[in-house]
Amino acid sequence: MKMHSIMYGYRKLKAQIRVEKGMPGLYVDEMGYMSPLECIKQGVDFEQISEGERQMLKRAGYRFRD
Protein backbone atom coordinates (compact mmCIF):
# COMPACT_ATOMS: atom_id res chain seq x y z
CA MET A 1 0.00 0.00 0.00
CA LYS A 2 1.27 3.46 -0.82
CA MET A 3 0.06 6.32 1.29
CA HIS A 4 0.43 10.07 1.12
CA SER A 5 -0.70 12.60 3.68
CA ILE A 6 0.44 15.90 5.14
CA MET A 7 1.08 14.14 8.43
CA TYR A 8 2.95 11.07 7.16
CA GLY A 9 4.30 12.03 3.70
CA TYR A 10 4.87 9.44 0.96
CA ARG A 11 5.50 6.04 2.50
CA LYS A 12 5.02 2.41 1.63
CA LEU A 13 3.27 0.55 4.41
CA LYS A 14 2.13 -3.03 4.83
CA ALA A 15 -1.54 -3.63 5.52
CA GLN A 16 -3.82 -6.59 5.96
CA ILE A 17 -7.54 -7.16 5.92
CA ARG A 18 -9.01 -8.46 9.17
CA VAL A 19 -12.62 -9.52 9.57
CA GLU A 20 -14.11 -8.73 12.97
CA LYS A 21 -17.78 -9.16 13.80
CA GLY A 22 -18.43 -10.00 10.15
CA MET A 23 -17.05 -6.69 8.86
CA PRO A 24 -13.72 -6.46 7.02
CA GLY A 25 -11.33 -3.75 8.15
CA LEU A 26 -7.96 -2.48 7.00
CA TYR A 27 -5.11 -2.76 9.51
CA VAL A 28 -1.93 -0.84 8.71
CA ASP A 29 1.26 -1.92 10.50
CA GLU A 30 2.34 1.48 11.87
CA MET A 31 -1.09 3.07 12.25
CA GLY A 32 -3.53 0.35 13.31
CA TYR A 33 -7.10 0.19 12.02
CA MET A 34 -8.01 2.65 9.24
CA SER A 35 -11.68 3.34 8.57
CA PRO A 36 -12.90 4.17 5.05
CA LEU A 37 -13.10 7.86 6.05
CA GLU A 38 -9.55 7.79 7.43
CA CYS A 39 -8.30 6.28 4.14
CA ILE A 40 -9.90 9.19 2.26
CA LYS A 41 -8.44 11.78 4.65
CA GLN A 42 -4.94 10.28 4.42
CA GLY A 43 -5.05 9.82 0.62
CA VAL A 44 -4.38 6.09 0.71
CA ASP A 45 -3.51 4.51 -2.63
CA PHE A 46 -3.37 0.71 -2.91
CA GLU A 47 -0.50 -0.61 -5.04
CA GLN A 48 -0.83 -4.37 -4.61
CA ILE A 49 -4.26 -5.76 -3.88
CA SER A 50 -6.03 -8.83 -5.24
CA GLU A 51 -9.46 -8.57 -6.84
CA GLY A 52 -10.99 -10.54 -3.95
CA GLU A 53 -9.50 -8.17 -1.38
CA ARG A 54 -10.66 -5.17 -3.41
CA GLN A 55 -14.24 -6.47 -3.53
CA MET A 56 -14.21 -7.24 0.21
CA LEU A 57 -13.08 -3.70 1.06
CA LYS A 58 -15.59 -2.15 -1.37
CA ARG A 59 -18.42 -3.96 0.44
CA ALA A 60 -17.10 -2.48 3.71
CA GLY A 61 -17.27 1.07 2.30
CA TYR A 62 -13.69 1.65 1.10
CA ARG A 63 -13.32 3.48 -2.22
CA PHE A 64 -10.77 2.94 -4.99
CA ARG A 65 -9.55 5.13 -7.81
CA ASP A 66 -9.70 3.25 -11.11
ChimeraX attribute file (.defattr): number of C-alpha atoms within 10 A of each C-alpha:
attribute: neighborCount
match mode: 1-to-1
recipient: residues
	/A:1	15
	/A:2	15
	/A:3	17
	/A:4	16
	/A:5	14
	/A:6	9
	/A:7	7
	/A:8	9
	/A:9	10
	/A:10	13
	/A:11	11
	/A:12	13
	/A:13	13
	/A:14	12
	/A:15	18
	/A:16	15
	/A:17	15
	/A:18	13
	/A:19	11
	/A:20	8
	/A:21	6
	/A:22	8
	/A:23	12
	/A:24	18
	/A:25	20
	/A:26	19
	/A:27	16
	/A:28	15
	/A:29	11
	/A:30	9
	/A:31	9
	/A:32	10
	/A:33	16
	/A:34	17
	/A:35	15
	/A:36	17
	/A:37	12
	/A:38	12
	/A:39	17
	/A:40	15
	/A:41	12
	/A:42	16
	/A:43	15
	/A:44	19
	/A:45	16
	/A:46	15
	/A:47	10
	/A:48	10
	/A:49	10
	/A:50	9
	/A:51	9
	/A:52	9
	/A:53	12
	/A:54	16
	/A:55	12
	/A:56	17
	/A:57	19
	/A:58	14
	/A:59	11
	/A:60	16
	/A:61	14
	/A:62	19
	/A:63	16
	/A:64	12
	/A:65	5
	/A:66	3
